[in-house]
């Protein structure tokens, strides 16, 4: 037949000798097949080959790509998490991974798009700091030209100083470092932080209004990625995210009461929520309000960072908030203290060395407007929107307490 005249036995033998995942150039005639081509992403076109050239021959693979595409609850060979992450540059070739990181890219694009539309200014803050941004011991310390320094835990202090410099609304998307020995499904030592800060005219609910519109805008945009979501569903099935308009808001006290009414008497009205209680509250909220996304605000002051503004009517509480998807926290934020005397007092109470944040405190001494903002982890948003069971699936090259490679 015509095909046998142009495809020699030698060419077939050569093509058969090429290892899987090799990069090749194929010459031939593009034709429409009589039926869909199975096993290919392009199903309505096939190439009647007349030549094949190896651009890059692949070495023997550490695992089969087909095994890396298999659902975790399917029978057959499975590729373990460490093997996947050790060979991430190969594992990322699966259709689900290609889709996950296109979704993650869209999260960042939609975040930026929405805030730019609200006249926010994008800034880029330094990641080398003289002192802790958040308080506590979870910082990566380093020697900076003979001086003690650390990697930034967040752009928090820089965002606030930008507000003091008359930038009324700012945001940043950049790396965040946390030296926490957290061996969990949702913690990383380095992640991409998406933060914004803005002035407040009357009430910190102005920030929650921005959060509400920002995330519904993001969720609406992500829902349009039907091709990517379908590819992810095939390997990692998940329930589409449910969310309300406007977004549900509950006080911390209301959340505690819901937990206690459900029999969780250990829920402390002045303490932090454990991961398990957060999940439980998420289920209770879903059952009662039919939403996977909600805001919990007015947290106890004692569990928030030093720069959090105390509630004006009760010193035990604060003008702060967390935001949840599927029962897991994605955002922590607050109205900030903009009075230098109160800020110094709060820093000492939280055990910080005031000398290391002297320039930060000083920035509020020359006229500082009431302001507040949020910080969200890009990987965590992608993980929870897609219902993934581990944040490492949403981090291209994850850094956790045990992993510093590749590359």
N, C-alpha and C positions, 0 to 999 in steps of 0.2 A: 504494500500500500504506500501512499504518499509519505506517511510519517516514517516508515522504515527506511526510505531513501535518504532522509536527512539526519536520522538518529542512528549512528553506527553502534555496533556492539562495544567498540572501544569507548565511546562517549557514555554509554550506559554503565559500563564497568567503572569508568572514572567517577561518574556521579555517585555510584553506589559506594565508592571508597571514601567519600567525603564524610568526616565525622558530623554528628548532630551538632547544631548550633553554629556551624561554620557560616561565614559570610560569603555569599556567592553573587556573581552577576550572571543572569540568564538572558540569552538572545533567543528570539523566536517570534512567532506570529500570535498576537492576542486575538482570541476568538471567543464567541459566546457559546458556552456548552449547552447541550440539549437538556441537561438537568443540573441542579446546584452541585457545586464541588464540595464534597464533605471533607471536614478536617482542615479547612482553610478559612481565614478571616474574610478573604474575598471569594465569594461563592458564585458570582455571575460572570466571571471572566477566567479563562484559563490560557496558558501559554503553550503553544506547540513549539517545543524547544528545538533550536538548531545549534546551540552552543552553550557551554557552561564554563565559568571561570571562577576559581577559588580566590577570593580577595583576602580572606583570613581563615586559616584552618583552626578549628577548635581542638583543644586538648581534651582528653577523656573527662567527662563531667563528673562532679562529686555526687550527683543525684540526677534522676530523670526529671525533666521539666514537667512531664505528664504527672509524675508523682507529686510534684510541688503544686499542681493545679487541683489535686483531689480534695474534696470536702473532708473536714476533720472527722465527721461521723460516718464516712464511707469505709467500706472494706478495701483492702489492698495496701500497698506500701505507703507509708507516711514519712514525710521529711520533718525531723524534729526542729524545734525553734532555734537551738544553737547552731545546728548545721545550716539552716536557712540564713541566719544572721552572719555566720562566718563566711558565707558565700553569697552575700546580699546582692552583689552585682550580677549574679546569675539568677537568683530567686526573683529579683525585680522584673524579670522578663515575662512573668505569668500575666495573663489577661487581668486577673483580679488586682494585682499589684499596680499594673499600669493604670487601672481605673482609680484605685485608692489615691494615688498621688496626683492624679488630675483633679479629683475631688478636693484634696488638701490644697492644691494650688488655687482652686476656685474659692475656697474659704478665705484665703488671704486677699484675693482679688476683690471679692464682694465686700469684705471688711473695709478695704481701702476705698473702694468705689463709693460706698454709702457715706463714709465720714468726709471724704472730699466734697461730696454733694451737700454736706452740712457746713461747709467752710472751715473744716478742720485743716490744720497745717501738719504735714508729715515731718517729723524730726528724726535725727539719728544721734543717739546719746552714746557716750563712751562706756566700754565694758570693763575698764580698769578703774577701780575705785579705791579711795583711801580707807573707807570704812563700810560697814554693813549697810545694805539698803533696807533690810527687813527686820533686823535684830536677830538675836539668837546666834547659834554657833554653826549654822549650816552654810558656811561660806568656803570657797576655795581660796586659801591664802597663798600668796606668792611674794617673791622678793622683787621689788621694783626699784632698780638702780640703788640698791642698798637700803631701801625703805620698805616697810610692811605695806602690803596692798592686798586687794582681793578682787575676784571676778564679780561683776554686778549680779545681784540676785534678782534685780528688776530695774527698769528705767525710772522707777518711782520718783526718786529725788530730783532727777534731771527734768522730768515732766513738770514737776511742781515749780522748779526754778524757771522753766519756760513760761509758766502761767504768771509768775511774778514779773517776768520781763515783758508783760503785756501781750503775749500770744494767748488769746482768750480760749482757743480750742486747739489741742495738739494730739497727735497719735504717733505710734511707732510700731513697726513690726521688726523684731530682731531677736538675737539669741539671749537666753536667760540661763543662769548657772545656779544650781542648788546642790550643795555637798551633803545631801541627805542619803543615809544608808537605808533607803526604802526599797525593799525587794518585792514590790507589788506590781499588779497588772497595769497601774495607772501613773506611776512615777518614773521620771527620768532625771538624770543629773544635768543634762542640757536639753533645752527645748526651745521652740520658737514662741516668743511672747508677742501677743498683739494687745497693745495698751492704748488707752486714750485718757486724756485729762481735760477738764473744762471748768470755766467759771460758773458759779451758782448765783442766780439773782435773788431767789426767794427760799428755795427748799431743795434738799438733796434728791427729791423725786424727779427733778429735772434731768438728772443723770440716768435714772431708771427709765425715763421716757426715751432717751437716746438708745439705751440698751434694748428696750422693747422693739423699737423700729429697726435697729441695726440687725438684730437676730432674725426677726421675721423676714426681713429683706434677704438675709443670707440663706435662710431655709427655703424661701421661695425660689431663689436662684439655683440652689443645689438640686431642687426637685426637677429642674429642667435638664439635668445631666442624665437623661434616660439610658443612653448607651452605657455609660460608666456604671450607673447604679445596677443595671441588669447584669453586667459582667461580675460585679462584686457579689450580687445575690446568688449567682451560680455556685460560687465557692464558699461564701460566708453569708448564709441566709439571715435576713433581719427584717423586723417589722418597721414599716415606714414611720417616721417621727410624727407624733401628734403634737400640735401646738395651737394656742388660742390667740385671738385678737380681741382686745388687748391681752398681753401676757399676764398670767395670774401672779399676784403679789400677796405674800403672806408675811406676817411678822414672825420673828423667831419664837416669840411666846405662843403664837397660834400653832406653829409647827410642833413645839414641845407639847402643847395640849392635845394635838392630834395623836402624837405618839403615846402619851399617857392614856388617852381614851382607848387606844388599841392594846393596852396592857403593858406598855414599856415604861414602867415606873422608874427606871434608872435614868430616864432622860432628864438632864440637869438644866434648869432654867437659866443658870449663870455659867454653865460649862459648854464646852464645844461638843459638836455631834461627832460620834464615831463614824467610821466608814459604814458600818452595818446599820446604824440608825439613819444615816443619810439615805441608804438604799431603801430601808423600810418606809421612811417618810415619802420617798419618791413613789413607792407602790401605793401608799395611802392617797397621795395626791392624784395619781393616775386613776384610781378607782373612783374617787369622789368628783374630780374635776375634768377627767378625760384629757389630760395633757401630760406630755413627757418633759415639758419645758416650763420652769417657773422660777420666780425670784423670792428669796427669803431675806428679809431685811430687819434692821434694828437688832443686831447681834450684841451679846454681852461685851462690854468694853475690855474686860480682863483677858479675852482671848484674841484680841485684835492687835495689829502693829502699833508702834508708839505714835505714829502720825495720824491715827484715827480720831475724828472729832467725837467727844462724848455727847450723848443725847442731852438736850437742854433741860428736859423735864425729869431725868433720872440718871444719876451718875453711874449706875450699874450697867447702863446700856449705851449704845453708840449709834451714830448715823452711818451705819455700814450695811453691807449686803453681800450675799453670795447668790450665784445663779446656777441652776442645775439642769442637766439633761439626763433623762433615764435614771434619776436617782443618784447621779454623781456630779460633784461640783466642777464647774468649768470656769467660773469667774469669782474672784474675790475683789471687793472694792469698798470704797467709803468716801465720805466727805473728809477732807484733810484738816488738820489743825493749821491755821494760818497765823496764829499769834505766837511770837517767838518765846515768850515767857512760859506759856502753857506747853509749847513744844519741848522746851528744855526740861520741864517738870516731867512730862510723859516719857521722854527718852531715859531719864534717870530711873524712873519707876520700872521701865522695861529692861534695865541693866545694860544700857548702851554707854560706851565711852563718849561723852559729849564732845570731847576734843576732836574726835575723828569726823564729826559731822558739823563742825563749827561753821563752815562756809554755807552749808545747807540751812542751818537755823538763821544765820545772818541774812540770808536772802529774803526773809520775811519781815525784816526790820525797816524796810523802806516803802511800805505800802503793798499789801498783799490781799487780793480779793478772796472771798470765800470760794472754794473750789473742791473738786473731787474727780474721781475717775474709776477705771477698772483695769484689770489685767486678766487676760485669758490665754490659755495654751492652745496654739493652733492644732497640735497633734491630738490633744484631748477632744477638741470640737469634732475633728474628723472621725476619731475613734467612736465617740458616742453617737454622732449622727448616723454612722453606718452600723452601729450595734456590734462593733468588733470587741473581742474579749481580751485584747491586750494592746496597750499603747505602742508597743514595739512594731506592730503591724502598720501603724500610721506614722512611723518615724523612719526616714529613709536609711539613715545610719545611726541607730540609737546608741546613746551613751547612758549607761546605768552603773551601779556600783561595781559590777563585774566586767563591764565591756568598754573598751577604749579603741577597738578596731572592728572592722576595717573603716577607712583606709589606715 
